[in-house]
Amino acid sequence: MSAATLNKPFNNLEKLPHSPCVTLYHRNGRVGCGTLEREVMTGRLLHWSAVVSNGASNSNAQSSVPPYVAVLDEADYTTSSIEMLQTFSSNFVAGDDYGPVNDGGGPLRGILVLSTDPSSIDGVTFPSPEPFAPQGEGTPMENLSVGSSYEWNVNNNGDGLTFTDMAGVPTVYIEDSQTANYLRIVASEQANSISSDLNAAVYPSVLSEFNYYMGPSETTDGTKVTSQQCLGWKDLDGNWSPKCLPLGGNSVWAAAGTPVTRRYMPIHQSQLM
């Protein structure tokens, strides 16, 4: 889709201006978003509330459901809403309505996060994606932090979304208010058409397609991919060819004086290129 053609009939998907969510690898695994494999992930736009309500009322676990992309406002983009979407998707198998799905993922094929209409911003609460204690509880550095349970992000409603592993759920942010409003309307209209059946009204549909492969969660032998594996990647010819770039911030640690009771090792946090 593109902002220039949103009001015209179209059969092909065009690039829509957006900001993507990326993957970060750390010492214990990964956080962030990305497609499951290198193939694109496609689904019809549905408002997230309809997906959650229909998923909760459908007890036919593992039935096939047409692939969908959940659309939600940025104020609703929280750990709780993402967990609900992931949970309900895990109860179904993605159908082949918009092309073969061979990656083993559920019908949730991505998320569009829409910017809030500036005229409707009064009274809207925007949670912080950081946890209450960003350097401690619920983070990869939990056991290495001083005062790990000190909650200093309370006033910003921190909910820890930053540290959620969303592998298999590519996510983008739509900043343009006009485009966001159109997508909000389309997602709601298509959600209303499904009534209480996620299999209803498959065609015609406005779709979204994601091409955001950010690397695997595990290697072929089942080993969890961490920043160490990502930074130490070697090609088949044995040449060192890291697939990540080290980040600053939590990646750089220092201590005042000399630690005498334990040895502190560098902690790498990396972004896949």
C-alpha positions in Angstrom: 0.0 0.0 0.0 1.0 3.6 -0.4 -0.4 6.8 0.9 -0.8 8.0 -2.7 -3.1 5.2 -3.8 -5.0 4.4 -0.6 -8.2 5.9 -2.1 -8.0 3.9 -5.3 -8.7 0.2 -6.1 -5.4 -1.7 -6.3 -4.3 -5.3 -6.7 -0.6 -5.0 -5.8 1.0 -3.9 -2.5 3.1 -0.8 -2.6 5.5 0.5 0.0 3.8 2.5 2.8 5.9 5.1 4.7 6.6 3.6 8.1 9.2 3.0 10.9 10.0 -0.7 11.5 10.5 -2.5 14.7 13.9 -4.3 14.7 15.5 -7.3 16.5 18.1 -6.9 19.3 20.2 -9.9 20.3 21.5 -10.0 23.9 23.5 -12.4 26.1 20.5 -14.7 26.6 18.6 -14.5 23.3 16.7 -11.9 21.4 14.0 -9.2 21.8 12.1 -7.2 19.2 10.3 -8.1 16.0 10.8 -9.8 12.6 9.4 -12.3 10.2 9.9 -16.0 10.9 11.7 -16.7 7.7 12.9 -14.8 4.6 9.6 -15.1 2.9 7.1 -12.2 3.2 4.2 -12.4 5.7 0.9 -11.3 4.4 -2.6 -10.8 6.0 -5.7 -8.7 5.8 -6.0 -5.7 8.1 -8.2 -6.3 11.2 -8.6 -4.1 14.2 -6.9 -5.9 17.1 -9.9 -5.8 19.5 -12.0 -7.8 17.0 -9.2 -10.4 16.8 -8.9 -10.7 20.5 -12.7 -11.0 21.1 -13.2 -13.5 18.3 -10.2 -15.5 19.4 -11.5 -15.6 23.0 -14.9 -16.9 21.9 -13.7 -19.5 19.5 -13.0 -22.8 21.2 -12.1 -24.7 18.1 -8.4 -24.8 18.7 -6.0 -25.4 15.8 -8.7 -24.6 13.2 -7.5 -22.8 10.1 -8.0 -19.0 10.0 -7.2 -16.6 7.1 -4.0 -14.7 7.8 -4.5 -11.2 9.4 -2.5 -8.2 10.4 -3.6 -6.6 13.7 -4.1 -2.8 13.6 -3.9 -0.9 16.9 -3.4 2.6 18.1 -0.1 3.5 19.8 -1.8 3.9 23.2 -2.9 0.3 22.9 0.5 -1.0 22.0 1.3 -2.6 25.3 2.8 -5.8 26.6 -0.7 -7.0 27.6 -2.3 -6.4 24.1 0.7 -8.1 22.4 0.5 -11.1 24.7 -3.2 -11.5 24.0 -2.6 -11.3 20.2 0.2 -13.9 20.4 -1.8 -16.2 22.6 -4.9 -16.2 20.4 -2.9 -16.7 17.3 -1.2 -19.7 18.8 -4.6 -21.5 18.9 -5.0 -21.4 15.2 -3.3 -22.4 12.0 -2.8 -19.8 9.2 -4.8 -20.5 6.1 -3.5 -20.2 2.6 -6.1 -17.7 1.5 -3.4 -15.1 0.4 -0.7 -17.6 -0.6 1.0 -20.6 0.9 2.1 -20.3 4.5 5.0 -22.6 5.2 6.8 -21.0 8.1 4.7 -22.8 10.8 3.4 -19.5 12.3 -0.1 -18.7 13.3 -2.6 -16.4 11.4 -1.2 -13.3 13.1 1.2 -12.1 10.3 2.2 -8.7 11.6 1.1 -5.6 13.5 0.5 -2.0 12.3 0.8 0.6 15.1 -1.0 3.8 14.2 -0.1 7.3 15.4 -2.8 9.0 17.5 -4.9 11.7 15.9 -3.4 15.0 17.2 -7.0 16.3 17.6 -7.9 13.4 19.9 -4.8 13.3 22.1 -6.3 14.9 25.2 -6.8 12.4 27.9 -4.9 9.6 26.1 -2.4 7.7 28.2 0.7 6.5 26.5 2.6 3.7 28.3 6.3 3.5 28.3 7.8 0.4 26.6 10.5 0.2 29.3 9.8 -1.8 32.4 9.4 -0.2 35.8 13.0 -1.1 36.6 14.7 -0.9 33.2 18.1 -2.1 34.4 16.8 -4.9 36.5 13.8 -7.1 36.8 12.6 -8.7 33.6 15.8 -7.8 31.7 18.7 -9.8 30.4 20.9 -7.9 33.0 18.7 -8.9 35.9 21.4 -10.7 37.8 24.1 -8.2 37.1 22.3 -5.0 38.1 22.8 -3.0 41.3 19.4 -2.3 42.8 17.6 -4.3 40.2 14.2 -4.0 41.8 14.2 -0.2 42.2 11.2 1.1 40.2 12.0 4.5 38.7 9.8 4.3 35.6 6.5 4.2 37.5 5.2 7.6 36.4 5.6 6.7 32.7 3.6 3.5 33.1 6.5 1.2 32.1 5.2 -2.2 31.0 8.4 -3.9 29.7 7.3 -4.2 26.0 10.9 -3.4 25.0 12.0 -6.8 26.3 9.3 -8.8 24.6 10.4 -11.4 22.1 8.2 -10.8 19.1 10.0 -13.1 16.6 7.4 -14.0 13.9 5.4 -10.8 14.5 6.9 -8.0 12.2 5.7 -4.6 13.4 5.8 -1.1 11.9 4.7 2.3 13.1 2.6 4.5 10.8 3.3 8.1 11.7 1.4 10.1 9.0 -2.0 10.9 10.6 -4.0 10.8 7.4 -2.7 7.4 6.4 -3.1 6.2 10.0 -6.8 7.3 10.0 -7.5 5.5 6.7 -5.9 2.3 8.0 -7.9 2.6 11.2 -11.2 2.9 9.3 -10.3 0.0 6.9 -9.3 -2.3 9.8 -12.5 -1.5 11.7 -14.7 -2.0 8.6 -13.0 -5.3 7.8 -13.2 -6.4 11.5 -17.0 -5.6 11.5 -17.5 -7.8 8.5 -16.2 -10.9 10.2 -18.9 -10.7 12.9 -18.1 -13.7 15.2 -16.3 -15.7 12.5 -12.7 -15.0 11.7 -13.1 -17.0 8.5 -15.8 -14.7 7.1 -15.4 -12.0 4.4 -11.9 -13.0 3.1 -12.4 -11.2 -0.2 -12.2 -8.5 -1.1 -9.7 -7.4 1.6 -7.1 -4.7 2.1 -3.8 -6.5 2.9 -0.5 -5.7 4.4 2.8 -7.5 3.5 5.9 -7.6 5.6 9.4 -8.3 4.4 11.4 -8.0 7.6 13.6 -11.0 8.3 15.8 -10.1 11.3 17.6 -13.4 11.8 16.7 -16.7 13.5 15.9 -17.4 17.1 17.8 -20.8 17.0 20.4 -22.3 14.8 19.8 -25.5 12.8 21.0 -27.6 15.7 18.6 -26.0 18.1 21.1 -23.6 19.8 19.6 -20.3 20.9 21.1 -17.4 19.0 22.6 -14.7 21.2 24.7 -11.6 20.6 27.8 -13.8 20.9 26.7 -16.0 18.0 25.5 -13.0 16.0 28.8 -11.1 16.4 30.9 -14.2 15.9 29.2 -15.3 12.7 31.5 -17.0 10.2 30.7 -17.8 6.5 31.0 -21.2 5.0 34.6 -20.3 3.9 35.5 -19.7 7.6 35.9 -15.9 7.3 34.5 -13.9 10.2 31.4 -12.0 9.0 29.3 -10.6 11.9 25.6 -10.2 11.2 25.1 -7.7 14.0 26.4 -4.3 15.1 27.1 -3.7 18.8 25.0 -1.0 20.4 26.0 1.5 23.1 24.0 2.1 26.3 23.5 -1.2 28.1 26.3 -2.7 26.0 28.9 -0.5 27.6 29.6 -1.2 31.3 32.0 0.5 33.7 32.8 0.2 37.4 34.2 2.8 39.8 37.2 1.2 41.5 38.2 -2.4 41.1 35.6 -5.2 41.7 37.2 -7.5 44.2 34.4 -10.1 44.7 33.5 -11.1 41.2 34.8 -10.8 37.6 32.7 -8.6 35.4 32.5 -9.7 31.8 31.5 -7.4 28.9 27.8 -7.6 28.0 27.0 -7.4 24.3 23.7 -6.2 22.9 23.4 -6.2 19.2 21.2 -5.0 16.4 20.9 -7.2 13.3 21.9 -5.4 10.1 
